[in-house]
Amino acid sequence: MTRRPDPAPRAVPTRREAVEATLARLAPKVPAFEAEAIVDRALASTGLRNAAPETAAWLGLVSYARHVFTEYDSLLEEGYDQDSARHFVLDDLNAILAEWGVRRRIGENDEASGSEASGGAPA
């Protein structure tokens, strides 16, 4: 009996590749430019350095959408606290996530909705 050769070993995906693949699954309609920025944000975050790719992709996605596509930062500059600012942008945040094909929605009390993705500091 002859032994079949082992299949070619598969290269272990890089952290970037793992986060990209997870993001593509979580947000299948996110534009390529936005996806690249989301992955960059997740990889640059010191708070997400040791996070699983799923966690890094999700928190990077939510943080990016909140800061880029809502009035969140403006509300903070006006003196609103984080919880109040998050409350006021919740519908806009969920709308952009839905446009990107995300099935999960952010709730009013969802503490794990992106605060760690900005480098460990709440956002």
C-alpha positions as CSV (number, residue, x, y, z in Angstrom):
1,M,0.0,0.0,0.0
2,T,1.4,3.3,-1.0
3,R,1.0,6.2,1.3
4,R,-0.5,9.4,-0.2
5,P,1.5,12.5,0.3
6,D,0.3,14.9,2.8
7,P,-1.6,17.8,1.3
8,A,0.3,21.1,1.1
9,P,0.4,22.7,4.4
10,R,-1.9,25.7,4.7
11,A,-0.3,28.9,5.8
12,V,-1.6,30.2,9.1
13,P,-3.6,33.4,8.4
14,T,-2.1,36.6,9.7
15,R,-4.0,38.6,12.3
16,R,-5.0,41.0,9.6
17,E,-6.3,38.2,7.4
18,A,-8.3,36.7,10.3
19,V,-9.9,40.1,11.2
20,E,-10.6,40.8,7.5
21,A,-12.3,37.4,7.1
22,T,-14.4,37.9,10.2
23,L,-15.4,41.4,9.2
24,A,-16.4,40.2,5.7
25,R,-18.7,37.7,7.5
26,L,-20.1,40.2,10.0
27,A,-20.6,43.0,7.5
28,P,-20.8,41.5,4.0
29,K,-21.9,44.8,2.3
30,V,-19.4,47.1,3.9
31,P,-17.5,49.0,1.1
32,A,-13.9,47.9,0.6
33,F,-12.5,51.3,1.6
34,E,-14.5,51.3,4.8
35,A,-13.5,47.7,5.5
36,E,-9.8,48.5,5.2
37,A,-10.2,51.4,7.6
38,I,-12.2,49.3,10.1
39,V,-9.5,46.6,10.1
40,D,-6.8,49.2,10.5
41,R,-8.7,50.7,13.5
42,A,-9.1,47.2,15.1
43,L,-5.4,46.3,14.6
44,A,-4.1,49.7,15.9
45,S,-6.2,49.5,19.1
46,T,-4.1,48.7,22.1
47,G,-7.3,47.5,23.8
48,L,-7.9,44.9,21.1
49,R,-4.3,43.7,20.7
50,N,-5.0,40.4,22.3
51,A,-8.7,40.1,21.4
52,A,-10.1,37.3,19.3
53,P,-10.5,38.3,15.6
54,E,-14.3,38.2,16.1
55,T,-14.1,40.6,18.9
56,A,-11.6,42.9,17.2
57,A,-13.7,43.0,14.0
58,W,-17.0,43.7,15.8
59,L,-15.6,46.4,18.1
60,G,-13.6,48.0,15.3
61,L,-16.7,48.0,13.1
62,V,-19.0,49.6,15.7
63,S,-16.4,52.1,16.8
64,Y,-15.7,53.1,13.2
65,A,-19.3,53.5,12.3
66,R,-20.1,55.5,15.5
67,H,-17.2,57.9,15.0
68,V,-17.4,58.3,11.2
69,F,-21.1,58.1,10.4
70,T,-22.9,59.6,13.4
71,E,-22.8,62.8,15.3
72,Y,-21.2,61.0,18.3
73,D,-18.0,63.1,18.4
74,S,-19.9,66.3,18.0
75,L,-22.2,65.5,20.9
76,L,-19.1,64.7,23.1
77,E,-17.6,68.1,22.1
78,E,-20.9,69.8,23.1
79,G,-20.5,68.3,26.6
80,Y,-22.7,65.2,26.5
81,D,-21.4,62.3,28.4
82,Q,-20.7,59.0,26.5
83,D,-23.9,57.3,27.5
84,S,-26.1,60.2,26.4
85,A,-24.2,60.6,23.2
86,R,-24.5,56.9,22.4
87,H,-28.2,57.1,23.1
88,F,-28.7,59.9,20.6
89,V,-26.8,58.2,17.8
90,L,-28.1,54.7,18.4
91,D,-30.7,54.7,15.6
92,D,-28.1,56.2,13.1
93,L,-25.5,53.6,14.2
94,N,-27.9,50.7,13.7
95,A,-29.0,52.1,10.3
96,I,-25.5,52.1,8.9
97,L,-24.8,48.6,10.3
98,A,-28.0,47.4,8.6
99,E,-26.8,49.0,5.3
100,W,-23.6,47.0,5.6
101,G,-25.5,43.7,6.1
102,V,-24.9,43.4,9.8
103,R,-27.6,41.3,11.5
104,R,-26.7,42.2,15.0
105,R,-28.1,45.4,16.5
106,I,-26.7,47.6,19.2
107,G,-29.0,48.0,22.2
108,E,-29.5,50.8,24.6
109,N,-27.5,48.9,27.3
110,D,-24.9,47.3,25.1
111,E,-21.7,48.1,26.9
112,A,-19.6,46.0,24.6
113,S,-20.5,48.1,21.5
114,G,-17.2,49.5,20.5
115,S,-15.7,51.4,23.5
116,E,-12.5,49.3,23.5
117,A,-11.9,49.8,19.8
118,S,-10.4,53.2,20.1
119,G,-7.2,52.2,21.8
120,G,-8.6,51.0,25.1
121,A,-10.2,54.3,26.1
122,P,-14.0,54.4,26.2
123,A,-15.4,56.1,23.1
